[in-house]
């Protein structure tokens, strides 16, 4: 594999994470005030929605590209769902905060 193809796959993966995180955030905002979901913490609802959407995305992509679904695709989708969940629930700010705390600072 050449570097251009690897960068293309990385770009597709980041795009998919961004789109799925946006979809999770929108779905959670819409359904979190439903009568049965009011007592459940929003973060739990977001995690469940993230897992469902990632699984559906894998199934849709496999069906559209005529790829047979192998047993580890759904497992990979669950792992990816945690990344999507973190991005959708403001995890980027947490990562940026950790970076700011641990980066090298010049002494003036």
C-alpha positions as a Markdown table, in Angstrom:
| # | Residue | x | y | z |
|---|---|---|---|---|
| 1 | Unk | 0.0 | 0.0 | 0.0 |
| 2 | Unk | 1.3 | 3.4 | -0.8 |
| 3 | Unk | 1.0 | 6.4 | 1.4 |
| 4 | Unk | -1.6 | 8.1 | -0.7 |
| 5 | Unk | -4.0 | 5.2 | -0.3 |
| 6 | Unk | -3.4 | 5.1 | 3.5 |
| 7 | Unk | -4.1 | 8.9 | 3.8 |
| 8 | Unk | -7.3 | 8.4 | 1.7 |
| 9 | Unk | -8.5 | 5.7 | 4.1 |
| 10 | Unk | -7.6 | 7.8 | 7.2 |
| 11 | Unk | -9.6 | 10.7 | 5.7 |
| 12 | Unk | -12.6 | 8.4 | 5.0 |
| 13 | Unk | -12.4 | 7.1 | 8.6 |
| 14 | Unk | -12.3 | 10.6 | 10.1 |
| 15 | Unk | -15.2 | 11.7 | 7.9 |
| 16 | Unk | -17.3 | 8.7 | 9.0 |
| 17 | Unk | -16.5 | 9.4 | 12.7 |
| 18 | Unk | -17.5 | 13.1 | 12.2 |
| 19 | Unk | -20.8 | 12.3 | 10.4 |
| 20 | Unk | -21.7 | 9.6 | 12.9 |
| 21 | Unk | -20.9 | 11.8 | 15.9 |
| 22 | Unk | -23.1 | 14.6 | 14.4 |
| 23 | Unk | -25.9 | 12.0 | 13.9 |
| 24 | Unk | -25.6 | 10.7 | 17.5 |
| 25 | Unk | -25.7 | 14.3 | 18.9 |
| 26 | Unk | -28.8 | 15.1 | 16.9 |
| 27 | Unk | -30.6 | 11.8 | 17.7 |
| 28 | Unk | -29.8 | 12.2 | 21.4 |
| 29 | Unk | -31.1 | 15.8 | 21.5 |
| 30 | Unk | -34.3 | 14.6 | 19.9 |
| 31 | Unk | -35.0 | 11.5 | 21.9 |
| 32 | Unk | -33.6 | 12.4 | 25.4 |
| 33 | Unk | -36.9 | 14.0 | 26.5 |
| 34 | Unk | -39.1 | 11.1 | 25.6 |
| 35 | Unk | -41.1 | 9.9 | 28.6 |
| 36 | Unk | -39.3 | 6.6 | 29.0 |
| 37 | Unk | -35.8 | 8.1 | 28.6 |
| 38 | Unk | -36.0 | 11.0 | 31.0 |
| 39 | Unk | -34.7 | 9.1 | 34.0 |
| 40 | Unk | -31.8 | 7.5 | 32.1 |
| 41 | Unk | -28.6 | 9.6 | 32.0 |
| 42 | Unk | -28.0 | 11.3 | 28.7 |
| 43 | Unk | -24.5 | 9.8 | 28.4 |
| 44 | Unk | -26.0 | 6.3 | 28.5 |
| 45 | Unk | -28.5 | 7.2 | 25.8 |
| 46 | Unk | -25.7 | 8.6 | 23.7 |
| 47 | Unk | -23.7 | 5.5 | 24.1 |
| 48 | Unk | -26.6 | 3.2 | 23.1 |
| 49 | Unk | -27.4 | 5.4 | 20.1 |
| 50 | Unk | -23.8 | 5.5 | 19.1 |
| 51 | Unk | -23.6 | 1.6 | 19.1 |
| 52 | Unk | -26.8 | 1.3 | 17.1 |
| 53 | Unk | -25.8 | 3.9 | 14.5 |
| 54 | Unk | -22.3 | 2.4 | 14.1 |
| 55 | Unk | -23.7 | -1.1 | 13.6 |
| 56 | Unk | -26.2 | 0.2 | 11.1 |
| 57 | Unk | -23.5 | 2.1 | 9.3 |
| 58 | Unk | -21.4 | -1.1 | 8.9 |
| 59 | Unk | -24.3 | -3.1 | 7.6 |
| 60 | Unk | -25.3 | -0.3 | 5.1 |
| 61 | Unk | -21.7 | 0.0 | 3.9 |
| 62 | Unk | -21.3 | -3.7 | 3.5 |
| 63 | Unk | -24.6 | -4.0 | 1.6 |
| 64 | Unk | -23.9 | -1.1 | -0.7 |
| 65 | Unk | -20.4 | -2.3 | -1.5 |
| 66 | Unk | -21.5 | -6.0 | -1.8 |
| 67 | Unk | -19.1 | -7.1 | 0.9 |
| 68 | Unk | -20.0 | -10.1 | 3.0 |
| 69 | Unk | -20.3 | -9.2 | 6.7 |
| 70 | Unk | -17.6 | -11.1 | 8.6 |
| 71 | Unk | -17.9 | -11.8 | 12.4 |
| 72 | Unk | -15.4 | -9.1 | 13.4 |
| 73 | Unk | -17.1 | -6.2 | 11.5 |
| 74 | Unk | -19.8 | -5.8 | 14.2 |
| 75 | Unk | -17.2 | -6.1 | 16.9 |
| 76 | Unk | -15.1 | -3.4 | 15.2 |
| 77 | Unk | -18.3 | -1.3 | 14.9 |
| 78 | Unk | -18.8 | -1.5 | 18.7 |
| 79 | Unk | -15.2 | -0.4 | 19.3 |
| 80 | Unk | -15.7 | 2.5 | 16.8 |
| 81 | Unk | -18.9 | 3.4 | 18.6 |
| 82 | Unk | -17.0 | 4.3 | 21.7 |
| 83 | Unk | -14.9 | 6.7 | 19.7 |
| 84 | Unk | -18.0 | 8.2 | 18.1 |
| 85 | Unk | -19.6 | 8.5 | 21.5 |
| 86 | Unk | -16.6 | 10.4 | 22.9 |
| 87 | Unk | -16.6 | 12.8 | 20.0 |
| 88 | Unk | -20.4 | 13.3 | 20.2 |
| 89 | Unk | -20.4 | 14.0 | 23.9 |
| 90 | Unk | -17.6 | 16.6 | 23.9 |
| 91 | Unk | -14.7 | 14.2 | 24.2 |
| 92 | Unk | -12.6 | 16.4 | 22.0 |
| 93 | Unk | -12.6 | 19.1 | 24.6 |
| 94 | Unk | -11.3 | 16.6 | 27.1 |
| 95 | Unk | -8.6 | 15.4 | 24.8 |
| 96 | Unk | -7.6 | 19.0 | 24.1 |
| 97 | Unk | -7.5 | 19.8 | 27.8 |
| 98 | Unk | -5.2 | 16.8 | 28.5 |
| 99 | Unk | -3.0 | 18.0 | 25.7 |
| 100 | Unk | -2.8 | 21.5 | 27.1 |
| 101 | Unk | -1.9 | 20.2 | 30.6 |
| 102 | Unk | 0.8 | 17.9 | 29.4 |
| 103 | Unk | 2.5 | 19.8 | 26.6 |
| 104 | Unk | 5.9 | 21.4 | 27.0 |
| 105 | Unk | 5.8 | 25.0 | 28.2 |
| 106 | Unk | 8.7 | 27.4 | 27.8 |
| 107 | Unk | 10.0 | 29.1 | 30.9 |
| 108 | Unk | 10.1 | 32.8 | 30.3 |
